[in-house]
Amino acid sequence: MIDINETFYKPSEIAKKLNVTRQKIYGDINLGILECVKVGQTIRITEQQLLKYLNKGTVKHDK
C-alpha cells in the first residue's frame, strides 16, 4: 500500500539522481524492473520503490 506522506519522484528526477537517461528509467518501468505509481497519465516513483529498484542491482562479493 502506498503511503500518501511518502516522497514521490518524477522519472526525470530519478534519472538525474542515478546519472542515467530518462529513457533508461522509462525502459525499466516498461519492463517491470522499476515499479511506479500511475495517476492518470502521470508517473511517480516512491522512495520505497526506488530503494527496491536499487537493491535489485546490488551485487554481493564473496572474499
C-alpha positions in Angstrom: 0.0 0.0 0.0 1.2 3.5 -0.9 1.7 6.0 1.9 0.5 9.4 0.7 3.1 11.1 3.0 5.9 9.2 1.3 8.2 11.1 -1.1 7.3 10.8 -4.7 9.8 11.4 -7.6 9.3 12.0 -11.3 11.2 9.6 -13.6 13.4 12.6 -14.7 14.4 13.2 -11.0 15.3 9.5 -10.6 17.3 9.7 -13.8 19.2 12.7 -12.6 19.9 11.1 -9.2 21.3 8.0 -10.8 23.1 9.7 -13.6 21.2 7.7 -16.3 18.9 8.8 -19.1 15.2 9.2 -18.7 14.8 6.6 -21.4 16.6 4.1 -19.1 14.2 4.8 -16.3 11.1 4.6 -18.6 12.5 1.4 -20.1 12.9 -0.2 -16.7 9.4 0.8 -15.8 8.0 -0.7 -19.0 10.0 -3.9 -18.4 8.6 -4.1 -14.8 12.1 -3.7 -13.3 11.1 -0.4 -11.6 7.7 -0.2 -10.0 5.8 3.1 -10.2 2.5 4.7 -9.3 0.4 6.0 -12.2 -2.2 8.6 -11.6 -4.0 9.4 -14.8 -1.1 9.9 -17.3 1.4 10.9 -14.6 4.1 8.5 -13.4 5.7 8.8 -10.0 8.1 6.6 -8.1 8.0 6.3 -4.4 11.0 6.2 -2.1 10.3 2.6 -1.3 10.0 1.7 -5.0 13.3 3.4 -5.7 15.1 1.5 -2.9 13.7 -1.8 -4.1 14.9 -1.0 -7.6 18.4 -0.1 -6.3 18.6 -3.2 -4.2 17.8 -5.4 -7.3 21.1 -4.1 -8.7 23.1 -4.8 -5.5 25.8 -7.4 -6.0 27.4 -9.3 -3.1 31.1 -10.1 -3.4 32.5 -13.1 -1.6 36.1 -12.7 -0.4 
